[in-house]
């Protein structure tokens, strides 16, 4: 096990708590479902059940550029 200072753990826990926002939890769940390409839940029998992963493809493509900017193109 890695020895982590208690102050660092306390800081990380407080940052995690700050990142929680119950007002956008539903929006976050919908976005994550779209990213994963999960069914919407309103599919009709006899109609197309196709769900694309366009959100994931665009997000993953853009992430490379954003991370390159943040990391100074050293990754």
HTML snippet that shows the backbone in 3Dmol.js (N, CA, C, O; Angstrom):
<script src="https://3Dmol.org/build/3Dmol-min.js"></script>
<div id="view" style="width:600px;height:400px;position:relative"></div>
<script>
const pdb = `
ATOM      1  N   UNK A   1       0.834  -1.180   0.000  1.00  0.00           N
ATOM      2  CA  UNK A   1       0.000   0.000   0.000  1.00  0.00           C
ATOM      3  C   UNK A   1       0.881   1.247   0.000  1.00  0.00           C
ATOM      4  O   UNK A   1       1.950   1.268   0.610  1.00  0.00           O
ATOM      5  N   UNK A   2       0.429   2.257  -0.675  1.00  0.00           N
ATOM      6  CA  UNK A   2       1.176   3.508  -0.776  1.00  0.00           C
ATOM      7  C   UNK A   2       0.892   4.365   0.453  1.00  0.00           C
ATOM      8  O   UNK A   2      -0.254   4.501   0.881  1.00  0.00           O
ATOM      9  N   UNK A   3       1.944   4.935   1.006  1.00  0.00           N
ATOM     10  CA  UNK A   3       1.808   5.826   2.156  1.00  0.00           C
ATOM     11  C   UNK A   3       1.441   7.214   1.646  1.00  0.00           C
ATOM     12  O   UNK A   3       2.242   7.864   0.974  1.00  0.00           O
ATOM     13  N   UNK A   4       0.233   7.669   1.964  1.00  0.00           N
ATOM     14  CA  UNK A   4      -0.237   8.976   1.515  1.00  0.00           C
ATOM     15  C   UNK A   4      -0.489   9.840   2.742  1.00  0.00           C
ATOM     16  O   UNK A   4      -1.162   9.412   3.679  1.00  0.00           O
ATOM     17  N   UNK A   5       0.052  11.057   2.739  1.00  0.00           N
ATOM     18  CA  UNK A   5      -0.163  11.938   3.891  1.00  0.00           C
ATOM     19  C   UNK A   5      -1.651  12.203   4.120  1.00  0.00           C
ATOM     20  O   UNK A   5      -2.425  12.325   3.171  1.00  0.00           O
ATOM     21  N   UNK A   6      -2.032  12.289   5.379  1.00  0.00           N
ATOM     22  CA  UNK A   6      -3.433  12.530   5.743  1.00  0.00           C
ATOM     23  C   UNK A   6      -3.943  13.854   5.173  1.00  0.00           C
ATOM     24  O   UNK A   6      -5.114  13.966   4.810  1.00  0.00           O
ATOM     25  N   UNK A   7      -3.066  14.853   5.095  1.00  0.00           N
ATOM     26  CA  UNK A   7      -3.469  16.158   4.558  1.00  0.00           C
ATOM     27  C   UNK A   7      -3.861  16.037   3.085  1.00  0.00           C
ATOM     28  O   UNK A   7      -4.830  16.653   2.641  1.00  0.00           O
ATOM     29  N   UNK A   8      -3.106  15.245   2.340  1.00  0.00           N
ATOM     30  CA  UNK A   8      -3.421  15.060   0.922  1.00  0.00           C
ATOM     31  C   UNK A   8      -4.753  14.334   0.762  1.00  0.00           C
ATOM     32  O   UNK A   8      -5.570  14.710  -0.080  1.00  0.00           O
ATOM     33  N   UNK A   9      -4.972  13.303   1.562  1.00  0.00           N
ATOM     34  CA  UNK A   9      -6.244  12.582   1.491  1.00  0.00           C
ATOM     35  C   UNK A   9      -7.410  13.496   1.843  1.00  0.00           C
ATOM     36  O   UNK A   9      -8.456  13.444   1.196  1.00  0.00           O
ATOM     37  N   UNK A  10      -7.242  14.323   2.855  1.00  0.00           N
ATOM     38  CA  UNK A  10      -8.295  15.261   3.247  1.00  0.00           C
ATOM     39  C   UNK A  10      -8.579  16.247   2.122  1.00  0.00           C
ATOM     40  O   UNK A  10      -9.735  16.547   1.826  1.00  0.00           O
ATOM     41  N   UNK A  11      -7.517  16.750   1.498  1.00  0.00           N
ATOM     42  CA  UNK A  11      -7.678  17.678   0.385  1.00  0.00           C
ATOM     43  C   UNK A  11      -8.417  17.017  -0.775  1.00  0.00           C
ATOM     44  O   UNK A  11      -9.344  17.603  -1.334  1.00  0.00           O
ATOM     45  N   UNK A  12      -8.017  15.812  -1.138  1.00  0.00           N
ATOM     46  CA  UNK A  12      -8.659  15.111  -2.248  1.00  0.00           C
ATOM     47  C   UNK A  12     -10.132  14.825  -1.957  1.00  0.00           C
ATOM     48  O   UNK A  12     -10.977  14.941  -2.845  1.00  0.00           O
ATOM     49  N   UNK A  13     -10.431  14.457  -0.736  1.00  0.00           N
ATOM     50  CA  UNK A  13     -11.828  14.209  -0.365  1.00  0.00           C
ATOM     51  C   UNK A  13     -12.655  15.496  -0.435  1.00  0.00           C
ATOM     52  O   UNK A  13     -13.803  15.474  -0.876  1.00  0.00           O
ATOM     53  N   UNK A  14     -12.082  16.594  -0.008  1.00  0.00           N
ATOM     54  CA  UNK A  14     -12.820  17.865  -0.074  1.00  0.00           C
ATOM     55  C   UNK A  14     -13.039  18.296  -1.516  1.00  0.00           C
ATOM     56  O   UNK A  14     -14.097  18.830  -1.850  1.00  0.00           O
ATOM     57  N   UNK A  15     -12.051  18.070  -2.374  1.00  0.00           N
ATOM     58  CA  UNK A  15     -12.208  18.398  -3.796  1.00  0.00           C
ATOM     59  C   UNK A  15     -13.264  17.518  -4.453  1.00  0.00           C
ATOM     60  O   UNK A  15     -14.039  17.979  -5.291  1.00  0.00           O
ATOM     61  N   UNK A  16     -13.284  16.244  -4.063  1.00  0.00           N
ATOM     62  CA  UNK A  16     -14.309  15.342  -4.591  1.00  0.00           C
ATOM     63  C   UNK A  16     -15.698  15.825  -4.177  1.00  0.00           C
ATOM     64  O   UNK A  16     -16.626  15.824  -4.986  1.00  0.00           O
ATOM     65  N   UNK A  17     -15.836  16.230  -2.943  1.00  0.00           N
ATOM     66  CA  UNK A  17     -17.127  16.722  -2.453  1.00  0.00           C
ATOM     67  C   UNK A  17     -17.536  17.997  -3.186  1.00  0.00           C
ATOM     68  O   UNK A  17     -18.713  18.183  -3.494  1.00  0.00           O
ATOM     69  N   UNK A  18     -16.575  18.872  -3.465  1.00  0.00           N
ATOM     70  CA  UNK A  18     -16.879  20.105  -4.204  1.00  0.00           C
ATOM     71  C   UNK A  18     -17.349  19.815  -5.618  1.00  0.00           C
ATOM     72  O   UNK A  18     -18.123  20.584  -6.189  1.00  0.00           O
ATOM     73  N   UNK A  19     -16.882  18.703  -6.188  1.00  0.00           N
ATOM     74  CA  UNK A  19     -17.244  18.342  -7.555  1.00  0.00           C
ATOM     75  C   UNK A  19     -18.629  17.744  -7.679  1.00  0.00           C
ATOM     76  O   UNK A  19     -19.141  17.594  -8.788  1.00  0.00           O
ATOM     77  N   UNK A  20     -19.246  17.399  -6.555  1.00  0.00           N
ATOM     78  CA  UNK A  20     -20.589  16.848  -6.584  1.00  0.00           C
ATOM     79  C   UNK A  20     -21.612  17.979  -6.661  1.00  0.00           C
ATOM     80  O   UNK A  20     -21.562  18.933  -5.884  1.00  0.00           O
ATOM     81  N   UNK A  21     -22.534  17.857  -7.606  1.00  0.00           N
ATOM     82  CA  UNK A  21     -23.599  18.841  -7.740  1.00  0.00           C
ATOM     83  C   UNK A  21     -24.888  18.107  -8.052  1.00  0.00           C
ATOM     84  O   UNK A  21     -25.110  17.719  -9.199  1.00  0.00           O
ATOM     85  N   UNK A  22     -25.745  17.906  -7.057  1.00  0.00           N
ATOM     86  CA  UNK A  22     -26.967  17.141  -7.257  1.00  0.00           C
ATOM     87  C   UNK A  22     -27.877  17.726  -8.341  1.00  0.00           C
ATOM     88  O   UNK A  22     -28.698  17.012  -8.917  1.00  0.00           O
ATOM     89  N   UNK A  23     -27.729  19.023  -8.617  1.00  0.00           N
ATOM     90  CA  UNK A  23     -28.585  19.660  -9.622  1.00  0.00           C
ATOM     91  C   UNK A  23     -28.294  19.139 -11.026  1.00  0.00           C
ATOM     92  O   UNK A  23     -29.174  19.156 -11.887  1.00  0.00           O
ATOM     93  N   UNK A  24     -27.063  18.675 -11.264  1.00  0.00           N
ATOM     94  CA  UNK A  24     -26.735  18.218 -12.615  1.00  0.00           C
ATOM     95  C   UNK A  24     -26.494  16.712 -12.698  1.00  0.00           C
ATOM     96  O   UNK A  24     -26.037  16.215 -13.728  1.00  0.00           O
ATOM     97  N   UNK A  25     -26.795  15.982 -11.626  1.00  0.00           N
ATOM     98  CA  UNK A  25     -26.595  14.534 -11.641  1.00  0.00           C
ATOM     99  C   UNK A  25     -27.387  13.853 -12.750  1.00  0.00           C
ATOM    100  O   UNK A  25     -26.867  12.956 -13.414  1.00  0.00           O
ATOM    101  N   UNK A  26     -28.653  14.269 -12.966  1.00  0.00           N
ATOM    102  CA  UNK A  26     -29.464  13.676 -14.028  1.00  0.00           C
ATOM    103  C   UNK A  26     -28.868  13.968 -15.406  1.00  0.00           C
ATOM    104  O   UNK A  26     -28.821  13.092 -16.269  1.00  0.00           O
ATOM    105  N   UNK A  27     -28.417  15.203 -15.602  1.00  0.00           N
ATOM    106  CA  UNK A  27     -27.804  15.567 -16.889  1.00  0.00           C
ATOM    107  C   UNK A  27     -26.531  14.758 -17.119  1.00  0.00           C
ATOM    108  O   UNK A  27     -26.262  14.307 -18.232  1.00  0.00           O
ATOM    109  N   UNK A  28     -25.764  14.584 -16.066  1.00  0.00           N
ATOM    110  CA  UNK A  28     -24.522  13.816 -16.155  1.00  0.00           C
ATOM    111  C   UNK A  28     -24.825  12.361 -16.518  1.00  0.00           C
ATOM    112  O   UNK A  28     -24.113  11.764 -17.327  1.00  0.00           O
ATOM    113  N   UNK A  29     -25.870  11.791 -15.929  1.00  0.00           N
ATOM    114  CA  UNK A  29     -26.257  10.407 -16.212  1.00  0.00           C
ATOM    115  C   UNK A  29     -26.698  10.253 -17.664  1.00  0.00           C
ATOM    116  O   UNK A  29     -26.352   9.264 -18.310  1.00  0.00           O
ATOM    117  N   UNK A  30     -27.457  11.214 -18.185  1.00  0.00           N
ATOM    118  CA  UNK A  30     -27.898  11.167 -19.585  1.00  0.00           C
ATOM    119  C   UNK A  30     -26.691  11.278 -20.520  1.00  0.00           C
ATOM    120  O   UNK A  30     -26.600  10.553 -21.510  1.00  0.00           O
ATOM    121  N   UNK A  31     -25.775  12.180 -20.205  1.00  0.00           N
ATOM    122  CA  UNK A  31     -24.588  12.354 -21.040  1.00  0.00           C
ATOM    123  C   UNK A  31     -23.723  11.104 -21.033  1.00  0.00           C
ATOM    124  O   UNK A  31     -23.205  10.707 -22.077  1.00  0.00           O
ATOM    125  N   UNK A  32     -23.561  10.487 -19.885  1.00  0.00           N
ATOM    126  CA  UNK A  32     -22.755   9.273 -19.791  1.00  0.00           C
ATOM    127  C   UNK A  32     -23.411   8.122 -20.547  1.00  0.00           C
ATOM    128  O   UNK A  32     -22.717   7.325 -21.178  1.00  0.00           O
ATOM    129  N   UNK A  33     -24.726   8.027 -20.493  1.00  0.00           N
ATOM    130  CA  UNK A  33     -25.445   6.999 -21.256  1.00  0.00           C
ATOM    131  C   UNK A  33     -25.257   7.204 -22.753  1.00  0.00           C
ATOM    132  O   UNK A  33     -25.053   6.240 -23.491  1.00  0.00           O
ATOM    133  N   UNK A  34     -25.324   8.452 -23.204  1.00  0.00           N
ATOM    134  CA  UNK A  34     -25.111   8.744 -24.626  1.00  0.00           C
ATOM    135  C   UNK A  34     -23.686   8.400 -25.034  1.00  0.00           C
ATOM    136  O   UNK A  34     -23.456   7.849 -26.110  1.00  0.00           O
ATOM    137  N   UNK A  35     -22.727   8.730 -24.166  1.00  0.00           N
ATOM    138  CA  UNK A  35     -21.326   8.414 -24.439  1.00  0.00           C
ATOM    139  C   UNK A  35     -21.132   6.911 -24.601  1.00  0.00           C
ATOM    140  O   UNK A  35     -20.416   6.463 -25.496  1.00  0.00           O
ATOM    141  N   UNK A  36     -21.774   6.135 -23.729  1.00  0.00           N
ATOM    142  CA  UNK A  36     -21.636   4.679 -23.765  1.00  0.00           C
ATOM    143  C   UNK A  36     -22.463   4.035 -24.890  1.00  0.00           C
ATOM    144  O   UNK A  36     -22.278   2.855 -25.189  1.00  0.00           O
ATOM    145  N   UNK A  37     -23.361   4.791 -25.507  1.00  0.00           N
ATOM    146  CA  UNK A  37     -24.189   4.243 -26.568  1.00  0.00           C
ATOM    147  C   UNK A  37     -25.299   3.341 -26.055  1.00  0.00           C
ATOM    148  O   UNK A  37     -25.722   2.416 -26.747  1.00  0.00           O
ATOM    149  N   UNK A  38     -25.771   3.608 -24.846  1.00  0.00           N
ATOM    150  CA  UNK A  38     -26.834   2.796 -24.259  1.00  0.00           C
ATOM    151  C   UNK A  38     -28.188   3.160 -24.876  1.00  0.00           C
ATOM    152  O   UNK A  38     -28.371   4.289 -25.332  1.00  0.00           O
ATOM    153  N   UNK A  39     -29.132   2.226 -24.897  1.00  0.00           N
ATOM    154  CA  UNK A  39     -30.476   2.538 -25.408  1.00  0.00           C
ATOM    155  C   UNK A  39     -31.113   3.659 -24.582  1.00  0.00           C
ATOM    156  O   UNK A  39     -30.806   3.823 -23.401  1.00  0.00           O
ATOM    157  N   UNK A  40     -32.007   4.431 -25.222  1.00  0.00           N
ATOM    158  CA  UNK A  40     -32.639   5.561 -24.554  1.00  0.00           C
ATOM    159  C   UNK A  40     -33.765   5.140 -23.613  1.00  0.00           C
ATOM    160  O   UNK A  40     -34.101   5.863 -22.675  1.00  0.00           O
ATOM    161  N   UNK A  41     -34.345   3.969 -23.867  1.00  0.00           N
ATOM    162  CA  UNK A  41     -35.433   3.499 -23.022  1.00  0.00           C
ATOM    163  C   UNK A  41     -36.808   3.807 -23.573  1.00  0.00           C
ATOM    164  O   UNK A  41     -37.811   3.368 -23.011  1.00  0.00           O
ATOM    165  N   UNK A  42     -36.874   4.559 -24.674  1.00  0.00           N
ATOM    166  CA  UNK A  42     -38.178   4.871 -25.266  1.00  0.00           C
ATOM    167  C   UNK A  42     -38.353   4.178 -26.622  1.00  0.00           C
ATOM    168  O   UNK A  42     -39.159   4.610 -27.446  1.00  0.00           O
ATOM    169  N   UNK A  43     -37.594   3.102 -26.845  1.00  0.00           N
ATOM    170  CA  UNK A  43     -37.649   2.376 -28.106  1.00  0.00           C
ATOM    171  C   UNK A  43     -39.023   1.718 -28.276  1.00  0.00           C
ATOM    172  O   UNK A  43     -39.640   1.274 -27.308  1.00  0.00           O
ATOM    173  N   UNK A  44     -39.481   1.667 -29.521  1.00  0.00           N
ATOM    174  CA  UNK A  44     -40.771   1.055 -29.836  1.00  0.00           C
ATOM    175  C   UNK A  44     -40.562  -0.260 -30.555  1.00  0.00           C
ATOM    176  O   UNK A  44     -39.661  -0.391 -31.384  1.00  0.00           O
ATOM    177  N   UNK A  45     -41.398  -1.235 -30.236  1.00  0.00           N
ATOM    178  CA  UNK A  45     -41.366  -2.542 -30.887  1.00  0.00           C
ATOM    179  C   UNK A  45     -41.605  -2.349 -32.385  1.00  0.00           C
ATOM    180  O   UNK A  45     -42.509  -1.620 -32.795  1.00  0.00           O
ATOM    181  N   UNK A  46     -40.787  -3.009 -33.185  1.00  0.00           N
ATOM    182  CA  UNK A  46     -40.934  -2.923 -34.639  1.00  0.00           C
ATOM    183  C   UNK A  46     -40.244  -1.726 -35.264  1.00  0.00           C
ATOM    184  O   UNK A  46     -40.227  -1.605 -36.489  1.00  0.00           O
ATOM    185  N   UNK A  47     -39.680  -0.848 -34.470  1.00  0.00           N
ATOM    186  CA  UNK A  47     -38.951   0.321 -34.971  1.00  0.00           C
ATOM    187  C   UNK A  47     -37.457   0.084 -34.773  1.00  0.00           C
ATOM    188  O   UNK A  47     -37.054  -0.835 -34.060  1.00  0.00           O
ATOM    189  N   UNK A  48     -36.666   0.900 -35.393  1.00  0.00           N
ATOM    190  CA  UNK A  48     -35.218   0.751 -35.296  1.00  0.00           C
ATOM    191  C   UNK A  48     -34.754   0.889 -33.841  1.00  0.00           C
ATOM    192  O   UNK A  48     -35.247   1.738 -33.099  1.00  0.00           O
ATOM    193  N   UNK A  49     -33.815   0.055 -33.455  1.00  0.00           N
ATOM    194  CA  UNK A  49     -33.245   0.082 -32.107  1.00  0.00           C
ATOM    195  C   UNK A  49     -31.793   0.574 -32.146  1.00  0.00           C
ATOM    196  O   UNK A  49     -31.054   0.408 -31.175  1.00  0.00           O
ATOM    197  N   UNK A  50     -31.390   1.174 -33.257  1.00  0.00           N
ATOM    198  CA  UNK A  50     -30.000   1.592 -33.451  1.00  0.00           C
ATOM    199  C   UNK A  50     -29.665   2.773 -32.548  1.00  0.00           C
ATOM    200  O   UNK A  50     -30.400   3.760 -32.493  1.00  0.00           O
ATOM    201  N   UNK A  51     -28.554   2.656 -31.850  1.00  0.00           N
ATOM    202  CA  UNK A  51     -28.017   3.749 -31.036  1.00  0.00           C
ATOM    203  C   UNK A  51     -26.559   3.896 -31.447  1.00  0.00           C
ATOM    204  O   UNK A  51     -25.789   2.940 -31.357  1.00  0.00           O
ATOM    205  N   UNK A  52     -26.176   5.087 -31.899  1.00  0.00           N
ATOM    206  CA  UNK A  52     -24.798   5.294 -32.338  1.00  0.00           C
ATOM    207  C   UNK A  52     -23.948   5.800 -31.183  1.00  0.00           C
ATOM    208  O   UNK A  52     -24.465   6.264 -30.167  1.00  0.00           O
ATOM    209  N   UNK A  53     -22.656   5.703 -31.354  1.00  0.00           N
ATOM    210  CA  UNK A  53     -21.710   6.195 -30.344  1.00  0.00           C
ATOM    211  C   UNK A  53     -21.026   7.474 -30.833  1.00  0.00           C
ATOM    212  O   UNK A  53     -19.841   7.687 -30.576  1.00  0.00           O
ATOM    213  N   UNK A  54     -21.776   8.316 -31.536  1.00  0.00           N
ATOM    214  CA  UNK A  54     -21.221   9.563 -32.060  1.00  0.00           C
ATOM    215  C   UNK A  54     -20.668  10.458 -30.959  1.00  0.00           C
ATOM    216  O   UNK A  54     -19.625  11.090 -31.128  1.00  0.00           O
ATOM    217  N   UNK A  55     -21.369  10.508 -29.836  1.00  0.00           N
ATOM    218  CA  UNK A  55     -20.913  11.349 -28.729  1.00  0.00           C
ATOM    219  C   UNK A  55     -19.532  10.892 -28.259  1.00  0.00           C
ATOM    220  O   UNK A  55     -18.645  11.716 -28.034  1.00  0.00           O
ATOM    221  N   UNK A  56     -19.356   9.599 -28.113  1.00  0.00           N
ATOM    222  CA  UNK A  56     -18.065   9.068 -27.659  1.00  0.00           C
ATOM    223  C   UNK A  56     -16.967   9.358 -28.682  1.00  0.00           C
ATOM    224  O   UNK A  56     -15.856   9.741 -28.314  1.00  0.00           O
ATOM    225  N   UNK A  57     -17.276   9.179 -29.954  1.00  0.00           N
ATOM    226  CA  UNK A  57     -16.262   9.405 -30.983  1.00  0.00           C
ATOM    227  C   UNK A  57     -15.802  10.853 -30.999  1.00  0.00           C
ATOM    228  O   UNK A  57     -14.602  11.119 -31.062  1.00  0.00           O
ATOM    229  N   UNK A  58     -16.742  11.795 -30.942  1.00  0.00           N
ATOM    230  CA  UNK A  58     -16.390  13.214 -30.962  1.00  0.00           C
ATOM    231  C   UNK A  58     -15.632  13.585 -29.692  1.00  0.00           C
ATOM    232  O   UNK A  58     -14.634  14.303 -29.747  1.00  0.00           O
ATOM    233  N   UNK A  59     -16.106  13.096 -28.548  1.00  0.00           N
ATOM    234  CA  UNK A  59     -15.450  13.392 -27.272  1.00  0.00           C
ATOM    235  C   UNK A  59     -14.025  12.871 -27.259  1.00  0.00           C
ATOM    236  O   UNK A  59     -13.101  13.591 -26.882  1.00  0.00           O
ATOM    237  N   UNK A  60     -13.842  11.625 -27.668  1.00  0.00           N
ATOM    238  CA  UNK A  60     -12.504  11.039 -27.680  1.00  0.00           C
ATOM    239  C   UNK A  60     -11.580  11.776 -28.645  1.00  0.00           C
ATOM    240  O   UNK A  60     -10.403  11.979 -28.348  1.00  0.00           O
ATOM    241  N   UNK A  61     -12.116  12.178 -29.807  1.00  0.00           N
ATOM    242  CA  UNK A  61     -11.312  12.913 -30.788  1.00  0.00           C
ATOM    243  C   UNK A  61     -10.878  14.264 -30.220  1.00  0.00           C
ATOM    244  O   UNK A  61      -9.717  14.653 -30.350  1.00  0.00           O
ATOM    245  N   UNK A  62     -11.815  14.978 -29.589  1.00  0.00           N
ATOM    246  CA  UNK A  62     -11.502  16.300 -29.045  1.00  0.00           C
ATOM    247  C   UNK A  62     -10.578  16.209 -27.833  1.00  0.00           C
ATOM    248  O   UNK A  62      -9.772  17.109 -27.597  1.00  0.00           O
ATOM    249  N   UNK A  63     -10.692  15.130 -27.067  1.00  0.00           N
ATOM    250  CA  UNK A  63      -9.881  14.960 -25.866  1.00  0.00           C
ATOM    251  C   UNK A  63      -8.391  14.954 -26.184  1.00  0.00           C
ATOM    252  O   UNK A  63      -7.588  15.464 -25.403  1.00  0.00           O
ATOM    253  N   UNK A  64      -8.023  14.387 -27.311  1.00  0.00           N
ATOM    254  CA  UNK A  64      -6.609  14.341 -27.709  1.00  0.00           C
ATOM    255  C   UNK A  64      -6.052  15.756 -27.850  1.00  0.00           C
ATOM    256  O   UNK A  64      -4.960  16.048 -27.362  1.00  0.00           O
ATOM    257  N   UNK A  65      -6.799  16.626 -28.514  1.00  0.00           N
ATOM    258  CA  UNK A  65      -6.350  18.008 -28.694  1.00  0.00           C
ATOM    259  C   UNK A  65      -6.301  18.787 -27.399  1.00  0.00           C
ATOM    260  O   UNK A  65      -5.366  19.550 -27.155  1.00  0.00           O
ATOM    261  N   UNK A  66      -7.314  18.592 -26.565  1.00  0.00           N
ATOM    262  CA  UNK A  66      -7.359  19.299 -25.281  1.00  0.00           C
ATOM    263  C   UNK A  66      -6.208  18.852 -24.391  1.00  0.00           C
ATOM    264  O   UNK A  66      -5.528  19.683 -23.788  1.00  0.00           O
ATOM    265  N   UNK A  67      -5.988  17.554 -24.307  1.00  0.00           N
ATOM    266  CA  UNK A  67      -4.887  17.063 -23.482  1.00  0.00           C
ATOM    267  C   UNK A  67      -3.536  17.506 -24.036  1.00  0.00           C
ATOM    268  O   UNK A  67      -2.610  17.791 -23.277  1.00  0.00           O
ATOM    269  N   UNK A  68      -3.429  17.562 -25.351  1.00  0.00           N
ATOM    270  CA  UNK A  68      -2.174  18.036 -25.951  1.00  0.00           C
ATOM    271  C   UNK A  68      -1.894  19.470 -25.556  1.00  0.00           C
ATOM    272  O   UNK A  68      -0.746  19.832 -25.294  1.00  0.00           O
ATOM    273  N   UNK A  69      -2.940  20.295 -25.509  1.00  0.00           N
ATOM    274  CA  UNK A  69      -2.784  21.694 -25.098  1.00  0.00           C
ATOM    275  C   UNK A  69      -2.402  21.790 -23.631  1.00  0.00           C
ATOM    276  O   UNK A  69      -1.509  22.553 -23.263  1.00  0.00           O
ATOM    277  N   UNK A  70      -3.077  21.017 -22.796  1.00  0.00           N
ATOM    278  CA  UNK A  70      -2.812  21.059 -21.358  1.00  0.00           C
ATOM    279  C   UNK A  70      -1.412  20.534 -21.049  1.00  0.00           C
ATOM    280  O   UNK A  70      -0.700  21.106 -20.224  1.00  0.00           O
ATOM    281  N   UNK A  71      -1.022  19.457 -21.706  1.00  0.00           N
ATOM    282  CA  UNK A  71       0.260  18.827 -21.419  1.00  0.00           C
ATOM    283  C   UNK A  71       1.405  19.460 -22.217  1.00  0.00           C
ATOM    284  O   UNK A  71       2.556  19.040 -22.090  1.00  0.00           O
ATOM    285  N   UNK A  72       1.101  20.439 -23.015  1.00  0.00           N
ATOM    286  CA  UNK A  72       2.146  21.111 -23.786  1.00  0.00           C
ATOM    287  C   UNK A  72       2.699  20.219 -24.882  1.00  0.00           C
ATOM    288  O   UNK A  72       3.877  20.320 -25.226  1.00  0.00           O
ATOM    289  N   UNK A  73       1.866  19.347 -25.435  1.00  0.00           N
ATOM    290  CA  UNK A  73       2.230  18.421 -26.513  1.00  0.00           C
ATOM    291  C   UNK A  73       3.398  17.511 -26.131  1.00  0.00           C
ATOM    292  O   UNK A  73       4.161  17.097 -27.004  1.00  0.00           O
ATOM    293  N   UNK A  74       3.551  17.192 -24.844  1.00  0.00           N
ATOM    294  CA  UNK A  74       4.601  16.287 -24.379  1.00  0.00           C
ATOM    295  C   UNK A  74       4.099  14.878 -24.144  1.00  0.00           C
ATOM    296  O   UNK A  74       4.833  14.033 -23.632  1.00  0.00           O
ATOM    297  N   UNK A  75       2.841  14.613 -24.519  1.00  0.00           N
ATOM    298  CA  UNK A  75       2.324  13.270 -24.265  1.00  0.00           C
ATOM    299  C   UNK A  75       2.260  12.458 -25.530  1.00  0.00           C
ATOM    300  O   UNK A  75       1.847  11.298 -25.499  1.00  0.00           O
TER     301      UNK A  75
END
`;
const viewer = $3Dmol.createViewer("view");
viewer.addModel(pdb, "pdb");
viewer.setStyle({}, {cartoon: {color: "spectrum"}});
viewer.zoomTo();
viewer.render();
</script>
